[in-house]
Amino acid sequence: MSVPTKPEPANALTNEVSNLDLATSEKPYLDSNELVINMGPQHPATHGVLRVILKLDGEKVLGTECVIGYLHRGVEKIAENRTYTMFNPYVDRMDYVAAVSNGLGYCEAVEKLLNVEAPPRAKYIRVILTELNRIASHQLWLGTHALDIGAMTPLFYTFRDREEILKIFEKYCGARLTTHAFRIGGCQYETYAGFEKEVENYLAFLPPKIDEYEALLTGNRIWLERTKNVGVISAADAIALGVTGPVLRASGVKWDLRKAQPYAAYSDFDFEIPTGKNGDTFDRYMVRMVEMRQSLRIIEQAVGRIPEGPIMAKVPKVIKPAVGEIYHSIEAPKGELGYFIVSDGSTQPYRVRVRPPSFVNLQALDIMVRGMLVADVVAVIGTLDIVLGEVDR
Amino acid sequence: MTEEIKTPAPPPPAGEEKPAAEKAVPPAQAAPPSTPAKAAPPAAPTAAKTPSAAGAATAAPPKPAAHAKPAGPVPVPWSSPLVEKYKRQYGSGLDAQTYLGQNYFSVDRSLIPNILTLLRDEEQFDYCVDVTAVHYPKRDKQFDVIWILYSFARNERVRVKTQIADGESLPSVVPIWATANWLEREVFDMFGIKFDGHPDLKRILLPEGWKGFPLRKDYGILQQDQEWVHINLGIESGQ
């Protein structure tokens, strides 16, 4: 599938120039056959409302253009019209499959601006929930990505197992997806009775399930054919395009903000950063599979030793940071999620800029699918792991 | 009105090399009656408080009650070999500060392509994290444009800021970092700032025919391009 082959001569029904003798024609064959087609915005494989204009030569992709913005809600404008506290739930609606990460990034950015730090207990709770959310996000990615490529079973497996994480979220804060789990200065809620036990149960529950996913896919010949050497991006291109997260790591760049610039309590834990070699869809798959296991490892270390103490730092009721600007970013499941916040000394942020990983990563789609087949576009959109709520904000 | 509100904090910035910075302190204190920024008092709470200066914002806000707030952290000059080098090279067109441990350059618009190219080529800032802008309608140079850079080799971030007036354009950094393509399009979409040499500068999140730039401060939160909504959605109003 992956190696683009010269397409068969077009048939007479669809091609105006098919009556020419293509073999002897002076005109280059490729030029006579270009086709522009539209994919999306309502398309099951675009994971939301993404429209891709594809320029094709038969089955081969000559170029793409993404049309985005269908889900634009003006999150950054809303931020300017809300107080710091009021804006907190809005960030959950960007990457809605990894709401906890969004909240963590925002809360930490405002904390940085206020020059306060969450207490250690809050940091541990944050790490546990964020890593659970990373696993949930990767599970959702795996299920939908495999479904796009044609493997239906993983979807049911991953959704079944993701459910357990959502149950923990629901018990912790009452919400499953848009959790609003954290507050500026720490966490609002203490862990519920039995929280640690449930998380530990999940730690034992998931590894055999990941083995199960891998049994379905990793050695599967169809999977290999559809992912190996598909959507290759080199490390140099990835860096130039600002691609982050698993996509960058699969190209061989060992860079993870949790290690490079540790935030929350990540410096306390021992974990590996998986990397790939070829930067293809298969490597990105493997990187995310290993990341799930590494997240379990982090949770395992954190859950056993959540420190005692308060869960909120001393933060004024009315949040009014001093005049200044701050940029803070975290390693969200999709890549670097950054918040650039400008304070004018009032209760509302003067400007909040969200640096969304999905938006920037999506830009790499064009370079990744050029020369590939149409069917590979679906695989590459899946492997980029974009969430349109975050692309469009 | 141009330079005195440029540097975000009056006390620390290097007043010695910028003649304008010396002027910065007196106008900020004598501001309320004279400066137009302060003359539009409580009507527009956020807009009235231009980020003039740490001192000015706390001492002369629209509400006289808000005083006695403990002075927060302020930017301090950032000194490093990198800064020394660039200061020698570019002199007063460049200022370097640190706020809460984060370093940034405030750079004159004319130096933008040079500085950014040098940062990538010589200092290994090979990853352009973000390009964004902030609108300060009360200023002569209304926009701050900010590039956030990261270097994998140094594991270091730096921000580069410049100020431009409405209608002024900036050189595109797409030739330096390919990632700037969409980021600059978004800045254009939201603020109407043009980037010269951009391969395909058009709206990205809003529809192509939309009028207005929503992240400008004079664009209301409920405001829409009614005409566009009317024509394209077939309804009287989007509200």
Interface residues (C-beta under 8 A of the other chain):
Chain A: I68 G69 H72 G74 E76 K77 I78 E80 N81 K112 L113 N115 D237 I239 A240 L241 G242 V243 V253 W255 A260 Q261 K320 P321 A322 V323 G324 E325 I326 Y327 S329 E336 G338 F340 V342 D344 G345 S346 Q348 Y350 R351 R353 R355 F359 V360 Q363 D392 R393
Chain B: P8 A9 P45 T46 K49 T50 P51 A53 A54 A57 T58 P61 K69 A71 G72 P73 V74 P75 Y99 L100 Q102 D126 Y127 C128 V129 D130 T132 V134 H135 I146 I148 F152 N155 R157 R159 W177 A178 T179 N181 W182 L183 M190 R203 I204 L205 L206 P207 P214 L215 K217 Y219 I221
